[in-house]
Amino acid sequence: MPNAGGLTDREAAIDAIIRFVCSLDEGDDELCASAFTEDIYVDLTPFQKVGMKYDPVVGRQAVVERMMNAVGKPLDTTHCATNVRCTVTGGTADLTCCVMAQHFRGGQGPSPEFQDYYFFGNQYKASLVREGDLWRVNRLMITPAWVQGNPDVMKV
């Protein structure tokens, strides 16, 4: 079955993570929703190691609302996914990657005048499935590997 945009299965699976991180930078609900299955399970509990208490989030609408309300809409961000490893087996895939995520308060990101930021180096571990011509994430664990800056930036 062909993938959207003529991508290989591996490229299309990786594109799901790229859609997600781009949606955060653009504050785009629809793009965020396109990255996930209806029954997505996002485990954010590893953030406790950096002093943030989050419960897992279940369901596409709940994940989109949570991500857009916490990051995508109120903050100026840049997310970069690197070191991607992706293995496709039939209609499923397993993916790991590093995501660098820099967060500024809304309206302060592009200005050198504001240097109050919070920077994460996160590890993503995802399971994906093919749904029609798109690949979507159905399980995602985000684990901070390191942080730098002011955690108060994240309090919106």
Kinemage of the C-alpha trace (Angstrom):
@kinemage 1
@onewidth
@group {chain A} dominant
@subgroup {mainchain}
@vectorlist {calphas} color= white
{ca met a 1} P 0.000 0.000 0.000
{ca pro a 2} L 1.421 3.428 -0.895
{ca asn a 3} L 2.239 6.017 1.743
{ca ala a 4} L 1.252 9.683 1.639
{ca gly a 5} L 3.807 11.630 -0.374
{ca gly a 6} L 5.361 8.504 -1.917
{ca leu a 7} L 7.519 7.834 1.145
{ca thr a 8} L 8.961 4.432 2.006
{ca asp a 9} L 7.412 2.729 5.039
{ca arg a 10} L 10.413 3.702 7.161
{ca glu a 11} L 10.281 7.333 6.011
{ca ala a 12} L 6.519 7.466 6.571
{ca ala a 13} L 6.853 6.078 10.112
{ca ile a 14} L 9.538 8.659 10.907
{ca asp a 15} L 7.268 11.338 9.425
{ca ala a 16} L 4.728 10.675 12.200
{ca ile a 17} L 7.254 11.837 14.828
{ca ile a 18} L 8.243 14.787 12.638
{ca arg a 19} L 4.561 15.778 12.308
{ca phe a 20} L 4.251 15.684 16.095
{ca val a 21} L 7.302 17.823 16.907
{ca cys a 22} L 6.477 20.294 14.117
{ca ser a 23} L 2.927 20.595 15.462
{ca leu a 24} L 4.343 21.748 18.792
{ca asp a 25} L 6.429 24.464 17.136
{ca glu a 26} L 3.527 25.586 14.947
{ca gly a 27} L 0.747 25.214 17.557
{ca asp a 28} L -1.144 23.112 14.997
{ca asp a 29} L -3.866 20.880 16.485
{ca glu a 30} L -4.627 19.095 13.215
{ca leu a 31} L -1.006 18.282 12.483
{ca cys a 32} L -0.620 16.973 16.030
{ca ala a 33} L -3.728 14.787 15.683
{ca ser a 34} L -2.428 13.377 12.381
{ca ala a 35} L 0.577 11.896 14.213
{ca phe a 36} L -1.465 9.688 16.581
{ca thr a 37} L -3.891 6.785 16.564
{ca glu a 38} L -7.273 7.266 18.204
{ca asp a 39} L -6.146 5.172 21.209
{ca ile a 40} L -2.652 6.705 21.592
{ca tyr a 41} L -0.947 6.187 24.963
{ca val a 42} L 1.670 8.805 25.872
{ca asp a 43} L 3.770 8.098 28.961
{ca leu a 44} L 5.108 11.324 30.473
{ca thr a 45} L 5.880 9.849 33.915
{ca pro a 46} L 9.674 9.933 33.304
{ca phe a 47} L 9.501 13.736 33.673
{ca gln a 48} L 9.404 13.166 37.439
{ca lys a 49} L 13.199 12.853 37.309
{ca val a 50} L 13.334 16.594 36.467
{ca gly a 51} L 10.694 17.562 39.026
{ca met a 52} L 7.636 17.511 36.758
{ca lys a 53} L 4.679 15.322 37.708
{ca tyr a 54} L 2.687 14.111 34.711
{ca asp a 55} L 0.366 11.162 34.388
{ca pro a 56} L 0.107 9.163 31.171
{ca val a 57} L -2.305 10.619 28.611
{ca val a 58} L -4.628 8.318 26.673
{ca gly a 59} L -6.592 9.068 23.514
{ca arg a 60} L -5.900 11.320 20.539
{ca gln a 61} L -8.088 14.224 21.651
{ca ala a 62} L -6.669 14.202 25.199
{ca val a 63} L -3.083 14.086 23.905
{ca val a 64} L -3.639 16.912 21.413
{ca glu a 65} L -5.314 19.079 24.072
{ca arg a 66} L -2.566 18.375 26.607
{ca met a 67} L 0.300 19.034 24.210
{ca met a 68} L -1.228 22.150 22.659
{ca asn a 69} L -2.252 23.642 26.032
{ca ala a 70} L 1.107 22.935 27.687
{ca val a 71} L 3.547 23.581 24.835
{ca gly a 72} L 2.116 24.179 21.359
{ca lys a 73} L -0.016 27.276 21.983
{ca pro a 74} L 1.471 29.175 24.958
{ca leu a 75} L 5.210 28.777 24.308
{ca asp a 76} L 7.678 29.654 21.561
{ca thr a 77} L 9.507 26.412 20.862
{ca thr a 78} L 11.940 24.685 18.586
{ca his a 79} L 11.962 20.872 18.519
{ca cys a 80} L 14.564 18.923 16.541
{ca ala a 81} L 14.412 15.135 16.164
{ca thr a 82} L 17.780 13.449 15.578
{ca asn a 83} L 19.495 10.061 15.880
{ca val a 84} L 16.379 8.348 14.552
{ca arg a 85} L 16.344 4.557 14.530
{ca cys a 86} L 13.274 2.949 13.002
{ca thr a 87} L 12.503 -0.689 12.292
{ca val a 88} L 9.441 -1.553 10.212
{ca thr a 89} L 7.850 -4.995 10.344
{ca gly a 90} L 4.796 -5.244 8.104
{ca gly a 91} L 2.238 -2.696 9.316
{ca thr a 92} L 4.043 -1.837 12.556
{ca ala a 93} L 7.227 0.010 13.442
{ca asp a 94} L 9.410 0.697 16.475
{ca leu a 95} L 11.238 4.010 16.649
{ca thr a 96} L 13.669 5.742 18.979
{ca cys a 97} L 15.121 9.215 18.629
{ca cys a 98} L 16.544 12.176 20.491
{ca val a 99} L 14.476 15.355 20.558
{ca met a 100} L 16.065 18.643 21.513
{ca ala a 101} L 13.347 21.009 22.692
{ca gln a 102} L 13.954 24.667 23.503
{ca his a 103} L 11.092 26.531 25.187
{ca phe a 104} L 10.589 30.272 25.639
{ca arg a 105} L 7.587 32.099 27.055
{ca gly a 106} L 5.171 33.129 24.290
{ca gly a 107} L 6.449 36.115 22.322
{ca gln a 108} L 9.983 35.852 23.688
{ca gly a 109} L 11.480 33.071 21.571
{ca pro a 110} L 12.876 34.834 18.549
{ca ser a 111} L 14.379 37.795 20.407
{ca pro a 112} L 17.994 37.897 21.661
{ca glu a 113} L 16.679 40.276 24.323
{ca phe a 114} L 15.017 37.376 26.180
{ca gln a 115} L 17.290 34.623 27.431
{ca asp a 116} L 14.936 33.006 29.917
{ca tyr a 117} L 14.404 29.543 28.452
{ca tyr a 118} L 14.107 25.852 29.333
{ca phe a 119} L 15.971 23.387 27.150
{ca phe a 120} L 15.361 19.628 27.143
{ca gly a 121} L 17.309 16.749 25.656
{ca asn a 122} L 14.627 14.051 25.454
{ca gln a 123} L 14.650 10.405 24.427
{ca tyr a 124} L 11.545 9.258 22.527
{ca lys a 125} L 10.534 5.618 22.312
{ca ala a 126} L 7.550 4.963 20.040
{ca ser a 127} L 5.480 2.200 18.523
{ca leu a 128} L 3.682 3.016 15.298
{ca val a 129} L 1.057 1.468 13.057
{ca arg a 130} L 0.001 2.043 9.488
{ca glu a 131} L -3.491 3.524 9.102
{ca gly a 132} L -4.304 3.823 5.421
{ca asp a 133} L -1.624 5.926 3.736
{ca leu a 134} L -0.349 7.410 7.035
{ca trp a 135} L 1.728 5.962 9.811
{ca arg a 136} L 0.654 6.988 13.310
{ca val a 137} L 2.132 6.656 16.777
{ca asn a 138} L 0.107 4.405 19.100
{ca arg a 139} L 2.530 4.402 22.078
{ca leu a 140} L 5.048 7.063 23.009
{ca met a 141} L 7.321 7.421 26.024
{ca ile a 142} L 9.206 10.690 26.437
{ca thr a 143} L 12.138 10.607 28.856
{ca pro a 144} L 14.246 13.660 29.655
{ca ala a 145} L 17.961 12.883 29.446
{ca trp a 146} L 18.995 16.374 30.578
{ca val a 147} L 17.628 19.879 31.086
{ca gln a 148} L 19.113 23.354 31.146
{ca gly a 149} L 17.623 26.725 32.044
{ca asn a 150} L 14.639 27.954 34.032
{ca pro a 151} L 11.883 25.359 34.680
{ca asp a 152} L 9.440 28.190 35.479
{ca val a 153} L 9.223 28.842 31.728
{ca met a 154} L 7.130 25.665 31.502
{ca lys a 155} L 4.531 26.950 33.991
{ca val a 156} L 1.773 28.331 31.822
